[in-house]
Amino acid sequence: MSLVFENVSKRFGALSAITDVSMRFEPGLITSIIGPNGAGKSTLINMAAGSYSVSSGRIALDDRTISGLPKHRIARAGLSRTYQNIRLFDEMTALENLEVALFAEAFPHVAAELLWPPASRALKAARRARCLETLQRFELDGVADEPARSLAYGHQKQLEIARALVTRPRALLLDEPAAGLNHAETDALRRRLEALKRPDLVMIVVEHDMNLVMSLSDRIYVMHQGRLLFAGTPAEVQGNEAVQEAYLGAPGEHDAIQAAAEGRTHRVRLRANADIARHQHRAASG
């Protein structure tokens, strides 16, 4: 079982967002996709989930082509995802947010639930138990009956992952799960994601937090300007010069920025130096 991108490209009019990308994501591993802003990371996720069409190439789950299918059929095939920006049902409780994710699975039993009360009670109890069990894995069972809008931001991020997981997917795609989290919340997220690993689950993480990526990932794909730049283990990615240049610029570019800033206002010089220092710090900490 695997999720495969075969020579996938995506064009928006004259703009090529993704160009001839091939990737293979295996179950039992956590694979991250990284790259500078605009590299095409989220576009890959959106194509896999059916939010964007594929301009050319093929995406397959378990050797079944899913590119070109509507989103609900891709979800039924076993692919589940989260979003960069939280997309919960604010007025629903945490528990209801998970229950609604099971609607497609429960739909064939609607007649039985409507016409036979004992069946209705049994099916509803089974769904509730399944959702509560998933909430418990994220330590959210204590807020099961609270509206999603009332939860702390970190809990909302966890709830969105729980909702994606409750469908028992074959492939779980997490788009920037650590965005907006503090250090403690990110560390808790890392532990929970590690605990989700299982032999029959493909896990893909798109993330900017390099400390999280390097400590969490078994394998990493690096995107740059819509193309696959490099693939390898965290150690291989950290030591690759092409990756370093993609994030930090080619040797001498920092000196060129500083030279261009000379003669400008004091504020411009300070800003240029601060930007360079920030990029260098990210590289050292990554």
Buried (B, 14 or more C-beta within 10 A) or exposed (E): BBBBBBEBBBEEEEEBBBBBBEBBBBBEBBBBBBBBEEBBBBBBBBBBBBBBEBBBBBBBBBEEBBBEBEEEEBBEBBBBBBBBEBEBEEEBBBBBBBBBBBEEBBEEBEEBBEEEEEBBEBBEEEBBEBBBEBBEBBEBBEBBEBBBEEBEEBBBBBBBBBBBBBBBBBBBBBBBBBBBBEEEBBBBBBEBBEEBBEEEBBBBBBBBBBBBBBEBBBBBBBBBBBBBBBBBEBEEBBEBEEBBBBBBBEEEEBEEBEEEBEEEEEEEBEEBBEEBEEBEEBBEEB
